[in-house]
Amino acid sequence: MTKRRKLLYLFVVLASAIALIFFLRCKPSQELETFPVPVSATLVKSNHAYKLETYKWNLASEENGLPLYYRTILHIKGWEKVYQEGAMSVYQKDKIVVEVITGTDIMFIHVAS
């Protein structure tokens, strides 16, 4: 391998690692500390009585649902998708059930149990 090719390979690996670290970062939900929320999502409203949180998130989409990387993070962290209808996805971990509803640039997280 030439020196130029090695440098290009190293650059691609480092850029990919930085992108993964940036995009895969999550923070705990305000209502349910074990449910991961992307760090790029901004909490807009929280209703503790109904266990509902509203996040502004540019990657949320009603048509496409949750991005693949976020669904992968949920799976890695032990959240299993048990149901989906339209823009609503239902995840479960242990006995906790969480509904995630996406709209254009907005995401709702509701703790169902």
Jmol script that loads the backbone (N, CA, C; Angstrom):
load data "model"
ATOM      1  N   MET A   1       0.844  -1.171   0.000  1.00  0.00           N
ATOM      2  CA  MET A   1       0.000   0.000   0.000  1.00  0.00           C
ATOM      3  C   MET A   1       0.898   1.246   0.000  1.00  0.00           C
ATOM      4  N   THR A   2       0.546   2.192  -0.838  1.00  0.00           N
ATOM      5  CA  THR A   2       1.347   3.406  -0.897  1.00  0.00           C
ATOM      6  C   THR A   2       1.052   4.295   0.305  1.00  0.00           C
ATOM      7  N   LYS A   3       1.950   5.238   0.526  1.00  0.00           N
ATOM      8  CA  LYS A   3       1.794   6.138   1.658  1.00  0.00           C
ATOM      9  C   LYS A   3       0.522   6.984   1.502  1.00  0.00           C
ATOM     10  N   ARG A   4       0.242   7.393   0.293  1.00  0.00           N
ATOM     11  CA  ARG A   4      -0.951   8.207   0.035  1.00  0.00           C
ATOM     12  C   ARG A   4      -2.226   7.419   0.316  1.00  0.00           C
ATOM     13  N   ARG A   5      -2.248   6.185  -0.079  1.00  0.00           N
ATOM     14  CA  ARG A   5      -3.416   5.326   0.148  1.00  0.00           C
ATOM     15  C   ARG A   5      -3.608   5.069   1.650  1.00  0.00           C
ATOM     16  N   LYS A   6      -2.522   4.881   2.377  1.00  0.00           N
ATOM     17  CA  LYS A   6      -2.604   4.682   3.822  1.00  0.00           C
ATOM     18  C   LYS A   6      -3.183   5.915   4.508  1.00  0.00           C
ATOM     19  N   LEU A   7      -2.739   7.102   4.091  1.00  0.00           N
ATOM     20  CA  LEU A   7      -3.262   8.335   4.675  1.00  0.00           C
ATOM     21  C   LEU A   7      -4.749   8.501   4.366  1.00  0.00           C
ATOM     22  N   LEU A   8      -5.149   8.175   3.159  1.00  0.00           N
ATOM     23  CA  LEU A   8      -6.563   8.260   2.791  1.00  0.00           C
ATOM     24  C   LEU A   8      -7.388   7.282   3.621  1.00  0.00           C
ATOM     25  N   TYR A   9      -6.886   6.075   3.785  1.00  0.00           N
ATOM     26  CA  TYR A   9      -7.567   5.061   4.600  1.00  0.00           C
ATOM     27  C   TYR A   9      -7.696   5.540   6.047  1.00  0.00           C
ATOM     28  N   LEU A  10      -6.628   6.083   6.595  1.00  0.00           N
ATOM     29  CA  LEU A  10      -6.644   6.587   7.961  1.00  0.00           C
ATOM     30  C   LEU A  10      -7.647   7.735   8.109  1.00  0.00           C
ATOM     31  N   PHE A  11      -7.678   8.631   7.125  1.00  0.00           N
ATOM     32  CA  PHE A  11      -8.626   9.742   7.153  1.00  0.00           C
ATOM     33  C   PHE A  11     -10.065   9.235   7.135  1.00  0.00           C
ATOM     34  N   VAL A  12     -10.369   8.273   6.292  1.00  0.00           N
ATOM     35  CA  VAL A  12     -11.726   7.726   6.206  1.00  0.00           C
ATOM     36  C   VAL A  12     -12.121   7.056   7.515  1.00  0.00           C
ATOM     37  N   VAL A  13     -11.223   6.297   8.111  1.00  0.00           N
ATOM     38  CA  VAL A  13     -11.499   5.623   9.377  1.00  0.00           C
ATOM     39  C   VAL A  13     -11.737   6.642  10.482  1.00  0.00           C
ATOM     40  N   LEU A  14     -10.895   7.649  10.580  1.00  0.00           N
ATOM     41  CA  LEU A  14     -11.055   8.671  11.616  1.00  0.00           C
ATOM     42  C   LEU A  14     -12.338   9.482  11.412  1.00  0.00           C
ATOM     43  N   ALA A  15     -12.641   9.856  10.190  1.00  0.00           N
ATOM     44  CA  ALA A  15     -13.865  10.616   9.906  1.00  0.00           C
ATOM     45  C   ALA A  15     -15.094   9.780  10.242  1.00  0.00           C
ATOM     46  N   SER A  16     -15.066   8.504   9.926  1.00  0.00           N
ATOM     47  CA  SER A  16     -16.187   7.616  10.252  1.00  0.00           C
ATOM     48  C   SER A  16     -16.353   7.471  11.755  1.00  0.00           C
ATOM     49  N   ALA A  17     -15.255   7.330  12.466  1.00  0.00           N
ATOM     50  CA  ALA A  17     -15.322   7.198  13.925  1.00  0.00           C
ATOM     51  C   ALA A  17     -15.882   8.466  14.562  1.00  0.00           C
ATOM     52  N   ILE A  18     -15.445   9.614  14.092  1.00  0.00           N
ATOM     53  CA  ILE A  18     -15.950  10.876  14.637  1.00  0.00           C
ATOM     54  C   ILE A  18     -17.442  11.022  14.338  1.00  0.00           C
ATOM     55  N   ALA A  19     -17.855  10.681  13.133  1.00  0.00           N
ATOM     56  CA  ALA A  19     -19.279  10.756  12.765  1.00  0.00           C
ATOM     57  C   ALA A  19     -20.104   9.814  13.626  1.00  0.00           C
ATOM     58  N   LEU A  20     -19.616   8.603  13.843  1.00  0.00           N
ATOM     59  CA  LEU A  20     -20.343   7.649  14.679  1.00  0.00           C
ATOM     60  C   LEU A  20     -20.471   8.146  16.110  1.00  0.00           C
ATOM     61  N   ILE A  21     -19.402   8.675  16.651  1.00  0.00           N
ATOM     62  CA  ILE A  21     -19.443   9.180  18.024  1.00  0.00           C
ATOM     63  C   ILE A  21     -20.429  10.337  18.122  1.00  0.00           C
ATOM     64  N   PHE A  22     -20.421  11.225  17.143  1.00  0.00           N
ATOM     65  CA  PHE A  22     -21.324  12.374  17.165  1.00  0.00           C
ATOM     66  C   PHE A  22     -22.777  11.946  17.035  1.00  0.00           C
ATOM     67  N   PHE A  23     -23.070  11.064  16.078  1.00  0.00           N
ATOM     68  CA  PHE A  23     -24.448  10.687  15.816  1.00  0.00           C
ATOM     69  C   PHE A  23     -24.994   9.658  16.795  1.00  0.00           C
ATOM     70  N   LEU A  24     -24.155   8.832  17.364  1.00  0.00           N
ATOM     71  CA  LEU A  24     -24.629   7.771  18.238  1.00  0.00           C
ATOM     72  C   LEU A  24     -24.768   8.202  19.695  1.00  0.00           C
ATOM     73  N   ARG A  25     -24.380   9.403  19.997  1.00  0.00           N
ATOM     74  CA  ARG A  25     -24.487   9.860  21.378  1.00  0.00           C
ATOM     75  C   ARG A  25     -25.949  10.034  21.761  1.00  0.00           C
ATOM     76  N   CYS A  26     -26.266   9.564  22.927  1.00  0.00           N
ATOM     77  CA  CYS A  26     -27.622   9.691  23.451  1.00  0.00           C
ATOM     78  C   CYS A  26     -27.554  10.158  24.884  1.00  0.00           C
ATOM     79  N   LYS A  27     -28.650  10.747  25.321  1.00  0.00           N
ATOM     80  CA  LYS A  27     -28.796  11.165  26.709  1.00  0.00           C
ATOM     81  C   LYS A  27     -30.025  10.463  27.262  1.00  0.00           C
ATOM     82  N   PRO A  28     -30.128  10.339  28.565  1.00  0.00           N
ATOM     83  CA  PRO A  28     -31.324   9.686  29.117  1.00  0.00           C
ATOM     84  C   PRO A  28     -32.542  10.593  29.008  1.00  0.00           C
ATOM     85  N   SER A  29     -33.683   9.987  28.830  1.00  0.00           N
ATOM     86  CA  SER A  29     -34.949  10.709  28.807  1.00  0.00           C
ATOM     87  C   SER A  29     -35.177  11.368  30.157  1.00  0.00           C
ATOM     88  N   GLN A  30     -35.851  12.515  30.172  1.00  0.00           N
ATOM     89  CA  GLN A  30     -36.152  13.196  31.426  1.00  0.00           C
ATOM     90  C   GLN A  30     -37.129  12.385  32.272  1.00  0.00           C
ATOM     91  N   GLU A  31     -38.125  11.792  31.630  1.00  0.00           N
ATOM     92  CA  GLU A  31     -39.181  11.055  32.326  1.00  0.00           C
ATOM     93  C   GLU A  31     -38.733   9.646  32.701  1.00  0.00           C
ATOM     94  N   LEU A  32     -38.000   9.009  31.811  1.00  0.00           N
ATOM     95  CA  LEU A  32     -37.581   7.632  32.025  1.00  0.00           C
ATOM     96  C   LEU A  32     -36.091   7.547  31.753  1.00  0.00           C
ATOM     97  N   GLU A  33     -35.297   7.531  32.781  1.00  0.00           N
ATOM     98  CA  GLU A  33     -33.851   7.654  32.645  1.00  0.00           C
ATOM     99  C   GLU A  33     -33.198   6.574  31.800  1.00  0.00           C
ATOM    100  N   THR A  34     -33.833   5.426  31.662  1.00  0.00           N
ATOM    101  CA  THR A  34     -33.197   4.348  30.912  1.00  0.00           C
ATOM    102  C   THR A  34     -33.491   4.414  29.413  1.00  0.00           C
ATOM    103  N   PHE A  35     -34.418   5.261  28.971  1.00  0.00           N
ATOM    104  CA  PHE A  35     -34.736   5.341  27.547  1.00  0.00           C
ATOM    105  C   PHE A  35     -33.832   6.383  26.891  1.00  0.00           C
ATOM    106  N   PRO A  36     -33.033   5.968  25.893  1.00  0.00           N
ATOM    107  CA  PRO A  36     -32.083   6.892  25.276  1.00  0.00           C
ATOM    108  C   PRO A  36     -32.763   7.867  24.314  1.00  0.00           C
ATOM    109  N   VAL A  37     -32.299   9.109  24.347  1.00  0.00           N
ATOM    110  CA  VAL A  37     -32.771  10.170  23.461  1.00  0.00           C
ATOM    111  C   VAL A  37     -31.534  10.756  22.783  1.00  0.00           C
ATOM    112  N   PRO A  38     -31.566  10.983  21.474  1.00  0.00           N
ATOM    113  CA  PRO A  38     -30.396  11.564  20.803  1.00  0.00           C
ATOM    114  C   PRO A  38     -30.022  12.917  21.407  1.00  0.00           C
ATOM    115  N   VAL A  39     -28.720  13.174  21.521  1.00  0.00           N
ATOM    116  CA  VAL A  39     -28.278  14.443  22.103  1.00  0.00           C
ATOM    117  C   VAL A  39     -28.683  15.623  21.229  1.00  0.00           C
ATOM    118  N   SER A  40     -28.918  15.385  19.956  1.00  0.00           N
ATOM    119  CA  SER A  40     -29.313  16.478  19.065  1.00  0.00           C
ATOM    120  C   SER A  40     -30.797  16.825  19.210  1.00  0.00           C
ATOM    121  N   ALA A  41     -31.546  16.037  19.975  1.00  0.00           N
ATOM    122  CA  ALA A  41     -32.961  16.331  20.225  1.00  0.00           C
ATOM    123  C   ALA A  41     -33.067  17.283  21.415  1.00  0.00           C
ATOM    124  N   THR A  42     -33.898  18.309  21.267  1.00  0.00           N
ATOM    125  CA  THR A  42     -34.072  19.317  22.306  1.00  0.00           C
ATOM    126  C   THR A  42     -35.433  19.145  22.970  1.00  0.00           C
ATOM    127  N   LEU A  43     -35.431  19.021  24.285  1.00  0.00           N
ATOM    128  CA  LEU A  43     -36.677  18.886  25.024  1.00  0.00           C
ATOM    129  C   LEU A  43     -37.456  20.194  24.924  1.00  0.00           C
ATOM    130  N   VAL A  44     -38.689  20.095  24.426  1.00  0.00           N
ATOM    131  CA  VAL A  44     -39.541  21.267  24.257  1.00  0.00           C
ATOM    132  C   VAL A  44     -40.563  21.355  25.382  1.00  0.00           C
ATOM    133  N   LYS A  45     -41.120  20.205  25.739  1.00  0.00           N
ATOM    134  CA  LYS A  45     -42.175  20.176  26.746  1.00  0.00           C
ATOM    135  C   LYS A  45     -42.150  18.833  27.463  1.00  0.00           C
ATOM    136  N   SER A  46     -42.429  18.865  28.753  1.00  0.00           N
ATOM    137  CA  SER A  46     -42.489  17.640  29.531  1.00  0.00           C
ATOM    138  C   SER A  46     -43.732  17.684  30.407  1.00  0.00           C
ATOM    139  N   ASN A  47     -44.506  16.617  30.384  1.00  0.00           N
ATOM    140  CA  ASN A  47     -45.696  16.515  31.216  1.00  0.00           C
ATOM    141  C   ASN A  47     -45.530  15.277  32.089  1.00  0.00           C
ATOM    142  N   HIS A  48     -45.118  15.498  33.328  1.00  0.00           N
ATOM    143  CA  HIS A  48     -44.840  14.377  34.228  1.00  0.00           C
ATOM    144  C   HIS A  48     -46.102  13.613  34.611  1.00  0.00           C
ATOM    145  N   ALA A  49     -47.239  14.285  34.666  1.00  0.00           N
ATOM    146  CA  ALA A  49     -48.485  13.615  35.034  1.00  0.00           C
ATOM    147  C   ALA A  49     -48.858  12.545  34.014  1.00  0.00           C
ATOM    148  N   TYR A  50     -48.618  12.833  32.723  1.00  0.00           N
ATOM    149  CA  TYR A  50     -48.949  11.881  31.656  1.00  0.00           C
ATOM    150  C   TYR A  50     -47.730  11.114  31.160  1.00  0.00           C
ATOM    151  N   LYS A  51     -46.575  11.373  31.782  1.00  0.00           N
ATOM    152  CA  LYS A  51     -45.317  10.737  31.386  1.00  0.00           C
ATOM    153  C   LYS A  51     -45.073  10.907  29.895  1.00  0.00           C
ATOM    154  N   LEU A  52     -45.138  12.155  29.451  1.00  0.00           N
ATOM    155  CA  LEU A  52     -45.011  12.498  28.040  1.00  0.00           C
ATOM    156  C   LEU A  52     -43.956  13.581  27.866  1.00  0.00           C
ATOM    157  N   GLU A  53     -43.089  13.374  26.899  1.00  0.00           N
ATOM    158  CA  GLU A  53     -42.071  14.364  26.559  1.00  0.00           C
ATOM    159  C   GLU A  53     -42.162  14.697  25.076  1.00  0.00           C
ATOM    160  N   THR A  54     -41.933  15.953  24.756  1.00  0.00           N
ATOM    161  CA  THR A  54     -41.922  16.412  23.370  1.00  0.00           C
ATOM    162  C   THR A  54     -40.529  16.942  23.067  1.00  0.00           C
ATOM    163  N   TYR A  55     -39.933  16.428  21.999  1.00  0.00           N
ATOM    164  CA  TYR A  55     -38.592  16.839  21.588  1.00  0.00           C
ATOM    165  C   TYR A  55     -38.622  17.416  20.182  1.00  0.00           C
ATOM    166  N   LYS A  56     -37.883  18.499  19.975  1.00  0.00           N
ATOM    167  CA  LYS A  56     -37.646  19.004  18.628  1.00  0.00           C
ATOM    168  C   LYS A  56     -36.404  18.278  18.135  1.00  0.00           C
ATOM    169  N   TRP A  57     -36.560  17.619  17.001  1.00  0.00           N
ATOM    170  CA  TRP A  57     -35.442  16.831  16.473  1.00  0.00           C
ATOM    171  C   TRP A  57     -35.511  16.848  14.961  1.00  0.00           C
ATOM    172  N   ASN A  58     -34.505  17.413  14.340  1.00  0.00           N
ATOM    173  CA  ASN A  58     -34.491  17.580  12.885  1.00  0.00           C
ATOM    174  C   ASN A  58     -34.475  16.268  12.114  1.00  0.00           C
ATOM    175  N   LEU A  59     -34.061  15.179  12.737  1.00  0.00           N
ATOM    176  CA  LEU A  59     -33.998  13.895  12.034  1.00  0.00           C
ATOM    177  C   LEU A  59     -35.293  13.092  12.156  1.00  0.00           C
ATOM    178  N   ALA A  60     -36.241  13.592  12.930  1.00  0.00           N
ATOM    179  CA  ALA A  60     -37.528  12.903  13.059  1.00  0.00           C
ATOM    180  C   ALA A  60     -38.360  13.164  11.808  1.00  0.00           C
ATOM    181  N   SER A  61     -39.114  12.152  11.405  1.00  0.00           N
ATOM    182  CA  SER A  61     -39.917  12.271  10.193  1.00  0.00           C
ATOM    183  C   SER A  61     -41.173  11.428  10.335  1.00  0.00           C
ATOM    184  N   GLU A  62     -42.306  12.006   9.972  1.00  0.00           N
ATOM    185  CA  GLU A  62     -43.552  11.249  10.006  1.00  0.00           C
ATOM    186  C   GLU A  62     -43.561  10.169   8.931  1.00  0.00           C
ATOM    187  N   GLU A  63     -43.043  10.501   7.770  1.00  0.00           N
ATOM    188  CA  GLU A  63     -43.055   9.563   6.644  1.00  0.00           C
ATOM    189  C   GLU A  63     -42.068   8.411   6.828  1.00  0.00           C
ATOM    190  N   ASN A  64     -40.872   8.720   7.335  1.00  0.00           N
ATOM    191  CA  ASN A  64     -39.817   7.713   7.438  1.00  0.00           C
ATOM    192  C   ASN A  64     -39.627   7.171   8.850  1.00  0.00           C
ATOM    193  N   GLY A  65     -40.288   7.749   9.831  1.00  0.00           N
ATOM    194  CA  GLY A  65     -40.153   7.277  11.203  1.00  0.00           C
ATOM    195  C   GLY A  65     -38.801   7.621  11.792  1.00  0.00           C
ATOM    196  N   LEU A  66     -38.314   6.757  12.648  1.00  0.00           N
ATOM    197  CA  LEU A  66     -37.034   6.970  13.315  1.00  0.00           C
ATOM    198  C   LEU A  66     -35.885   6.563  12.394  1.00  0.00           C
ATOM    199  N   PRO A  67     -34.786   7.310  12.420  1.00  0.00           N
ATOM    200  CA  PRO A  67     -33.626   6.941  11.603  1.00  0.00           C
ATOM    201  C   PRO A  67     -33.054   5.583  12.015  1.00  0.00           C
ATOM    202  N   LEU A  68     -32.441   4.915  11.075  1.00  0.00           N
ATOM    203  CA  LEU A  68     -31.881   3.584  11.306  1.00  0.00           C
ATOM    204  C   LEU A  68     -30.871   3.591  12.449  1.00  0.00           C
ATOM    205  N   TYR A  69     -30.016   4.602  12.503  1.00  0.00           N
ATOM    206  CA  TYR A  69     -28.996   4.601  13.554  1.00  0.00           C
ATOM    207  C   TYR A  69     -29.638   4.668  14.944  1.00  0.00           C
ATOM    208  N   TYR A  70     -30.727   5.424  15.078  1.00  0.00           N
ATOM    209  CA  TYR A  70     -31.392   5.541  16.377  1.00  0.00           C
ATOM    210  C   TYR A  70     -32.097   4.240  16.750  1.00  0.00           C
ATOM    211  N   ARG A  71     -32.730   3.595  15.776  1.00  0.00           N
ATOM    212  CA  ARG A  71     -33.352   2.292  16.041  1.00  0.00           C
ATOM    213  C   ARG A  71     -32.298   1.271  16.446  1.00  0.00           C
ATOM    214  N   THR A  72     -31.118   1.365  15.849  1.00  0.00           N
ATOM    215  CA  THR A  72     -30.016   0.461  16.203  1.00  0.00           C
ATOM    216  C   THR A  72     -29.559   0.709  17.636  1.00  0.00           C
ATOM    217  N   ILE A  73     -29.453   1.973  18.027  1.00  0.00           N
ATOM    218  CA  ILE A  73     -29.065   2.303  19.403  1.00  0.00           C
ATOM    219  C   ILE A  73     -30.082   1.736  20.383  1.00  0.00           C
ATOM    220  N   LEU A  74     -31.364   1.926  20.086  1.00  0.00           N
ATOM    221  CA  LEU A  74     -32.402   1.393  20.970  1.00  0.00           C
ATOM    222  C   LEU A  74     -32.262  -0.117  21.113  1.00  0.00           C
ATOM    223  N   HIS A  75     -32.012  -0.795  20.007  1.00  0.00           N
ATOM    224  CA  HIS A  75     -31.838  -2.255  20.040  1.00  0.00           C
ATOM    225  C   HIS A  75     -30.611  -2.638  20.866  1.00  0.00           C
ATOM    226  N   ILE A  76     -29.509  -1.939  20.660  1.00  0.00           N
ATOM    227  CA  ILE A  76     -28.275  -2.230  21.394  1.00  0.00           C
ATOM    228  C   ILE A  76     -28.478  -2.035  22.894  1.00  0.00           C
ATOM    229  N   LYS A  77     -29.253  -1.021  23.258  1.00  0.00           N
ATOM    230  CA  LYS A  77     -29.492  -0.726  24.672  1.00  0.00           C
ATOM    231  C   LYS A  77     -30.607  -1.580  25.271  1.00  0.00           C
ATOM    232  N   GLY A  78     -31.107  -2.552  24.510  1.00  0.00           N
ATOM    233  CA  GLY A  78     -32.050  -3.527  25.063  1.00  0.00           C
ATOM    234  C   GLY A  78     -33.514  -3.223  24.834  1.00  0.00           C
ATOM    235  N   TRP A  79     -33.841  -2.192  24.056  1.00  0.00           N
ATOM    236  CA  TRP A  79     -35.238  -1.855  23.771  1.00  0.00           C
ATOM    237  C   TRP A  79     -35.691  -2.606  22.530  1.00  0.00           C
ATOM    238  N   GLU A  80     -36.706  -3.426  22.693  1.00  0.00           N
ATOM    239  CA  GLU A  80     -37.220  -4.251  21.589  1.00  0.00           C
ATOM    240  C   GLU A  80     -38.484  -3.605  21.021  1.00  0.00           C
ATOM    241  N   LYS A  81     -38.506  -3.465  19.692  1.00  0.00           N
ATOM    242  CA  LYS A  81     -39.706  -2.924  19.066  1.00  0.00           C
ATOM    243  C   LYS A  81     -40.763  -4.020  19.056  1.00  0.00           C
ATOM    244  N   VAL A  82     -41.907  -3.747  19.678  1.00  0.00           N
ATOM    245  CA  VAL A  82     -42.955  -4.753  19.790  1.00  0.00           C
ATOM    246  C   VAL A  82     -44.154  -4.437  18.903  1.00  0.00           C
ATOM    247  N   TYR A  83     -44.220  -3.198  18.402  1.00  0.00           N
ATOM    248  CA  TYR A  83     -45.377  -2.827  17.593  1.00  0.00           C
ATOM    249  C   TYR A  83     -45.052  -1.553  16.825  1.00  0.00           C
ATOM    250  N   GLN A  84     -45.617  -1.444  15.634  1.00  0.00           N
ATOM    251  CA  GLN A  84     -45.488  -0.204  14.871  1.00  0.00           C
ATOM    252  C   GLN A  84     -46.721  -0.014  14.022  1.00  0.00           C
ATOM    253  N   GLU A  85     -47.226   1.201  14.042  1.00  0.00           N
ATOM    254  CA  GLU A  85     -48.335   1.562  13.175  1.00  0.00           C
ATOM    255  C   GLU A  85     -48.145   3.013  12.769  1.00  0.00           C
ATOM    256  N   GLY A  86     -47.953   3.237  11.485  1.00  0.00           N
ATOM    257  CA  GLY A  86     -47.737   4.588  10.994  1.00  0.00           C
ATOM    258  C   GLY A  86     -46.508   5.210  11.628  1.00  0.00           C
ATOM    259  N   ALA A  87     -46.682   6.381  12.226  1.00  0.00           N
ATOM    260  CA  ALA A  87     -45.568   7.114  12.827  1.00  0.00           C
ATOM    261  C   ALA A  87     -45.310   6.718  14.271  1.00  0.00           C
ATOM    262  N   MET A  88     -46.057   5.750  14.787  1.00  0.00           N
ATOM    263  CA  MET A  88     -45.881   5.328  16.177  1.00  0.00           C
ATOM    264  C   MET A  88     -45.143   3.990  16.253  1.00  0.00           C
ATOM    265  N   SER A  89     -44.106   3.969  17.074  1.00  0.00           N
ATOM    266  CA  SER A  89     -43.370   2.741  17.360  1.00  0.00           C
ATOM    267  C   SER A  89     -43.455   2.491  18.864  1.00  0.00           C
ATOM    268  N   VAL A  90     -43.649   1.240  19.235  1.00  0.00           N
ATOM    269  CA  VAL A  90     -43.742   0.876  20.643  1.00  0.00           C
ATOM    270  C   VAL A  90     -42.543  -0.003  20.982  1.00  0.00           C
ATOM    271  N   TYR A  91     -41.821   0.395  22.023  1.00  0.00           N
ATOM    272  CA  TYR A  91     -40.639  -0.330  22.471  1.00  0.00           C
ATOM    273  C   TYR A  91     -40.866  -0.839  23.882  1.00  0.00           C
ATOM    274  N   GLN A  92     -40.220  -1.982  24.167  1.00  0.00           N
ATOM    275  CA  GLN A  92     -40.346  -2.568  25.499  1.00  0.00           C
ATOM    276  C   GLN A  92     -38.983  -3.049  25.974  1.00  0.00           C
ATOM    277  N   LYS A  93     -38.752  -2.827  27.265  1.00  0.00           N
ATOM    278  CA  LYS A  93     -37.556  -3.340  27.931  1.00  0.00           C
ATOM    279  C   LYS A  93     -37.993  -3.736  29.323  1.00  0.00           C
ATOM    280  N   ASP A  94     -37.752  -4.976  29.662  1.00  0.00           N
ATOM    281  CA  ASP A  94     -38.255  -5.538  30.915  1.00  0.00           C
ATOM    282  C   ASP A  94     -39.774  -5.365  30.914  1.00  0.00           C
ATOM    283  N   LYS A  95     -40.333  -4.676  31.882  1.00  0.00           N
ATOM    284  CA  LYS A  95     -41.783  -4.481  31.914  1.00  0.00           C
ATOM    285  C   LYS A  95     -42.171  -3.041  31.573  1.00  0.00           C
ATOM    286  N   ILE A  96     -41.216  -2.286  31.039  1.00  0.00           N
ATOM    287  CA  ILE A  96     -41.462  -0.887  30.697  1.00  0.00           C
ATOM    288  C   ILE A  96     -41.816  -0.793  29.209  1.00  0.00           C
ATOM    289  N   VAL A  97     -42.915  -0.108  28.906  1.00  0.00           N
ATOM    290  CA  VAL A  97     -43.365   0.079  27.538  1.00  0.00           C
ATOM    291  C   VAL A  97     -43.324   1.574  27.222  1.00  0.00           C
ATOM    292  N   VAL A  98     -42.680   1.911  26.100  1.00  0.00           N
ATOM    293  CA  VAL A  98     -42.536   3.301  25.686  1.00  0.00           C
ATOM    294  C   VAL A  98     -43.051   3.448  24.258  1.00  0.00           C
ATOM    295  N   GLU A  99     -43.901   4.449  24.058  1.00  0.00           N
ATOM    296  CA  GLU A  99     -44.405   4.764  22.723  1.00  0.00           C
ATOM    297  C   GLU A  99     -43.618   5.964  22.195  1.00  0.00           C
ATOM    298  N   VAL A 100     -43.134   5.842  20.970  1.00  0.00           N
ATOM    299  CA  VAL A 100     -42.411   6.932  20.317  1.00  0.00           C
ATOM    300  C   VAL A 100     -43.188   7.300  19.060  1.00  0.00           C
ATOM    301  N   ILE A 101     -43.618   8.546  18.997  1.00  0.00           N
ATOM    302  CA  ILE A 101     -44.381   9.032  17.842  1.00  0.00           C
ATOM    303  C   ILE A 101     -43.563  10.140  17.194  1.00  0.00           C
ATOM    304  N   THR A 102     -43.380  10.034  15.873  1.00  0.00           N
ATOM    305  CA  THR A 102     -42.594  11.031  15.168  1.00  0.00           C
ATOM    306  C   THR A 102     -43.460  11.816  14.199  1.00  0.00           C
ATOM    307  N   GLY A 103     -43.136  13.075  14.084  1.00  0.00           N
ATOM    308  CA  GLY A 103     -43.711  13.963  13.091  1.00  0.00           C
ATOM    309  C   GLY A 103     -42.554  14.676  12.426  1.00  0.00           C
ATOM    310  N   THR A 104     -42.836  15.599  11.556  1.00  0.00           N
ATOM    311  CA  THR A 104     -41.771  16.334  10.898  1.00  0.00           C
ATOM    312  C   THR A 104     -41.049  17.200  11.919  1.00  0.00           C
ATOM    313  N   ASP A 105     -39.788  16.879  12.161  1.00  0.00           N
ATOM    314  CA  ASP A 105     -38.911  17.595  13.094  1.00  0.00           C
ATOM    315  C   ASP A 105     -39.386  17.550  14.543  1.00  0.00           C
ATOM    316  N   ILE A 106     -40.215  16.583  14.907  1.00  0.00           N
ATOM    317  CA  ILE A 106     -40.703  16.489  16.286  1.00  0.00           C
ATOM    318  C   ILE A 106     -40.839  15.018  16.688  1.00  0.00           C
ATOM    319  N   MET A 107     -40.606  14.743  17.967  1.00  0.00           N
ATOM    320  CA  MET A 107     -40.702  13.382  18.472  1.00  0.00           C
ATOM    321  C   MET A 107     -41.368  13.433  19.845  1.00  0.00           C
ATOM    322  N   PHE A 108     -42.353  12.563  20.038  1.00  0.00           N
ATOM    323  CA  PHE A 108     -43.052  12.440  21.308  1.00  0.00           C
ATOM    324  C   PHE A 108     -42.665  11.113  21.944  1.00  0.00           C
ATOM    325  N   ILE A 109     -42.337  11.136  23.218  1.00  0.00           N
ATOM    326  CA  ILE A 109     -42.021   9.907  23.953  1.00  0.00           C
ATOM    327  C   ILE A 109     -43.011   9.805  25.104  1.00  0.00           C
ATOM    328  N   HIS A 110     -43.715   8.688  25.140  1.00  0.00           N
ATOM    329  CA  HIS A 110     -44.728   8.474  26.170  1.00  0.00           C
ATOM    330  C   HIS A 110     -44.455   7.149  26.867  1.00  0.00           C
ATOM    331  N   VAL A 111     -44.371   7.189  28.174  1.00  0.00           N
ATOM    332  CA  VAL A 111     -44.175   5.973  28.952  1.00  0.00           C
ATOM    333  C   VAL A 111     -45.559   5.388  29.210  1.00  0.00           C
ATOM    334  N   ALA A 112     -45.812   4.222  28.602  1.00  0.00           N
ATOM    335  CA  ALA A 112     -47.138   3.613  28.689  1.00  0.00           C
ATOM    336  C   ALA A 112     -47.298   2.762  29.943  1.00  0.00           C
ATOM    337  N   SER A 113     -46.212   2.295  30.490  1.00  0.00           N
ATOM    338  CA  SER A 113     -46.328   1.486  31.721  1.00  0.00           C
ATOM    339  C   SER A 113     -45.170   1.761  32.648  1.00  0.00           C
TER     340      SER A 113
END
end "model"
wireframe off; spacefill off
backbone 0.3
color backbone group
